[in-house]
């Protein structure tokens, strides 16, 4: 789990640093066309998907911290390695965007302050909001967790030998 989280966090931050250096028009960068309508385009987002709640960076950051803590607590109950790796992927994504809010400057013209840094987005499609590696890890990991939870059978209930299934006539008060 920790290795998966660190791998996603590292890949996310390295890709964002590249995007900022290579794609930001302020540094002379320009979009890079890929196949199938995908492009690498520099964007900054201080909100959530679709740039909603752009002035709520501290609230979004607090929610991300709460989600990471909840996932860490949940991971203690997960027995499968696959489940733990998927949880690590989601945690790594959440930490990647949280790192941006903590360490990056806000987008031009936006309020500065704690957790008000702009998240760097750079993967563009014409049919989905611009996103980054962290966003992809959160979405794909969340879907994978849901599928894993849906497909994993409940553990069979093992009867407690000290608890009888039916009332014992010898011990009933009658």
Wavefront OBJ file of the C-alpha trace (Angstrom):
o trace
v 0.000 0.000 0.000
v 2.721 2.469 0.945
v 4.758 1.627 -2.151
v 1.730 2.151 -4.412
v 0.912 5.486 -2.750
v 4.500 6.715 -3.048
v 4.757 5.570 -6.685
v 1.578 7.465 -7.645
v 2.670 10.548 -5.685
v 6.099 10.562 -7.349
v 4.729 9.985 -10.870
v 2.109 12.675 -10.308
v 4.540 15.316 -9.084
v 7.144 14.550 -11.759
v 4.518 14.749 -14.509
v 3.155 18.033 -13.124
v 6.646 19.523 -12.945
v 7.188 18.486 -16.571
v 3.827 19.954 -17.604
v 4.577 23.241 -15.897
v 8.003 23.494 -17.541
v 7.028 22.270 -21.014
v 3.416 23.332 -21.501
v 2.853 26.542 -19.536
v 2.454 29.438 -21.997
v 4.056 31.723 -19.383
v 7.312 29.777 -19.846
v 7.014 29.553 -23.630
v 5.313 26.174 -23.672
v 2.492 25.130 -25.924
v 0.025 22.211 -26.113
v 1.178 18.855 -27.457
v -1.284 16.981 -29.676
v -1.568 13.256 -29.078
v -3.753 10.595 -30.708
v -7.503 10.190 -30.411
v -8.330 13.752 -29.478
v -6.028 13.801 -26.456
v -3.635 16.669 -25.830
v -1.255 17.773 -23.154
v -2.369 21.306 -22.229
v -1.295 23.249 -19.181
v -4.086 24.274 -16.816
v -4.341 25.290 -13.195
v -7.296 24.404 -11.031
v -7.950 25.696 -7.542
v -11.233 23.846 -7.258
v -12.465 20.358 -8.046
v -13.513 18.747 -11.336
v -14.945 21.210 -13.838
v -13.233 23.952 -11.716
v -16.153 23.923 -9.294
v -15.646 25.535 -5.883
v -12.477 27.327 -6.990
v -12.367 29.441 -3.834
v -12.666 26.424 -1.522
v -9.077 25.136 -1.559
v -8.795 24.803 2.235
v -12.102 22.909 2.429
v -11.132 20.629 -0.461
v -7.739 20.047 1.198
v -9.385 19.179 4.528
v -11.695 16.734 2.758
v -8.658 15.132 1.061
v -6.936 14.712 4.450
v -10.103 13.163 5.904
v -10.344 10.755 2.971
v -6.702 9.709 3.371
v -7.209 9.086 7.105
v -10.416 7.121 6.430
v -8.657 5.011 3.783
v -5.744 4.308 6.135
v -8.186 3.128 8.800
v -10.127 1.080 6.254
v -6.905 -0.486 4.939
v -6.345 -2.070 8.348
v -9.410 -4.263 7.711
v -8.499 -5.227 4.133
v -6.814 -8.595 3.864
v -6.137 -8.811 0.138
v -2.962 -7.416 -1.360
v -4.949 -6.204 -4.370
v -7.251 -4.206 -2.114
v -4.335 -2.646 -0.254
v -2.563 -1.690 -3.490
v -5.738 -0.070 -4.829
v -6.168 1.861 -1.571
v -2.541 2.981 -1.918
v -3.218 4.225 -5.441
v -6.155 6.346 -4.251
v -4.152 7.679 -1.302
v -1.247 8.563 -3.614
v -3.612 10.483 -5.880
v -5.168 12.379 -2.989
v -1.718 13.248 -1.628
v -0.568 14.402 -5.090
v -3.315 16.995 -5.380
v -2.936 17.921 -1.710
v 0.785 18.549 -2.301
v -0.135 21.000 -5.070
v -2.527 22.853 -2.790
v 0.182 23.073 -0.136
v 3.265 23.870 -2.216
v 2.285 25.441 -5.539
v 1.356 29.049 -6.137
v -2.276 29.934 -6.742
v -3.457 30.539 -10.288
v -3.015 34.090 -11.488
v -5.493 36.463 -9.890
v -6.596 34.064 -7.141
v -6.321 34.406 -3.387
v -3.113 33.284 -1.725
v -2.949 31.437 1.577
v -2.879 28.041 3.212
v -4.090 25.241 0.881
v -4.807 27.734 -1.904
v -2.178 26.500 -4.352
v -3.358 25.579 -7.826
v -3.465 21.933 -8.853
v -1.674 21.410 -12.166
v -3.814 19.650 -14.768
v -2.508 18.792 -18.221
v -4.293 15.802 -19.782
v -6.978 17.270 -22.050
v -9.801 15.634 -23.942
v -12.751 17.253 -25.630
v -15.210 15.141 -23.616
v -13.845 15.202 -20.033
v -12.379 17.874 -17.749
v -8.635 18.414 -17.959
v -6.991 16.158 -15.388
v -3.664 14.815 -14.106
v -2.102 11.567 -12.884
v -3.472 12.072 -9.357
v -7.004 12.580 -10.656
v -6.738 9.441 -12.792
v -5.457 7.443 -9.795
v -8.346 8.637 -7.625
v -11.031 7.882 -10.219
v -9.646 4.557 -11.458
v -8.731 3.477 -7.925
v -12.163 4.411 -6.601
v -13.871 2.435 -9.359
v -11.561 -0.524 -8.747
v -12.316 -0.406 -5.007
v -16.046 -0.396 -5.723
v -15.701 -3.370 -8.074
v -13.531 -5.224 -5.570
v -16.053 -4.610 -2.788
v -18.917 -5.711 -5.023
v -17.163 -8.874 -6.225
v -15.654 -9.944 -2.907
v -17.971 -12.329 -1.099
v -18.752 -11.698 2.530
v -16.881 -13.915 4.942
v -19.102 -16.759 6.088
v -20.302 -16.309 9.623
v -18.758 -18.904 11.877
v -21.075 -19.775 14.738
v -19.676 -19.050 18.163
v -19.459 -22.412 19.982
v -20.472 -20.705 23.234
v -23.644 -19.263 21.705
v -26.279 -21.865 20.886
v -28.381 -21.510 17.770
v -31.556 -22.420 19.606
v -32.547 -22.006 23.213
v -31.251 -24.789 25.399
v -34.217 -26.251 27.296
v -32.002 -27.112 30.268
v -30.987 -23.491 30.725
v -34.239 -21.748 29.952
v -36.212 -20.072 32.667
v -39.661 -21.594 32.612
l 1 2 3 4 5 6 7 8 9 10 11 12 13 14 15 16 17 18 19 20 21 22 23 24 25 26 27 28 29 30 31 32 33 34 35 36 37 38 39 40 41 42 43 44 45 46 47 48 49 50 51 52 53 54 55 56 57 58 59 60 61 62 63 64 65 66 67 68 69 70 71 72 73 74 75 76 77 78 79 80 81 82 83 84 85 86 87 88 89 90 91 92 93 94 95 96 97 98 99 100 101 102 103 104 105 106 107 108 109 110 111 112 113 114 115 116 117 118 119 120 121 122 123 124 125 126 127 128 129 130 131 132 133 134 135 136 137 138 139 140 141 142 143 144 145 146 147 148 149 150 151 152 153 154 155 156 157 158 159 160 161 162 163 164 165 166 167 168 169 170 171 172 173 174
